[in-house]
Amino acid sequence: MSKEFTRKQKRKVKMLISKYCANFHDNECVALDEGDGCVCVQNISDHMMCNYFRNSVLPNDEALEKELTGSTSKERCIMCNKPFIKKSNRHRYCPECAKLRRSMKNAQYQYRHKNRVKK
């Protein structure tokens, strides 16, 4: 579990949510809404709860992102150009593209290997 926000961080998080979150409307989360309204979980929590907030809203404030996650998402995926947090210096792709890239490389290997065995 992530560490608790300080009062200053919580204030910044609420400001970011109200200003940049596409799912936030009238103190409710549109993404979680199933017709009867649902309170925005990230807006009332003292911890990092919402993946949408982490991936799409938090990169708007680099200083706060560095405080909360320990790194900034300045790094961008080579395939889709989407920002993501690198876990090592070797990461070049976001998790979705990395999975796709791995399957493409495996298919190429299988194709080469299959042709080599037949000859």
Buried (B, 14 or more C-beta within 10 A) or exposed (E): EEEEBEEEBBEBBBEBBEEBBEBBEEEBBBEEBEEEEEEBEBBEBBEBBBEBBBBBBBBEBEEBBEBBBEEBBEBBBEBEEBBBBBEEEEBBBBEEBBEBBEEEEEEEEEEEEEEEEEE
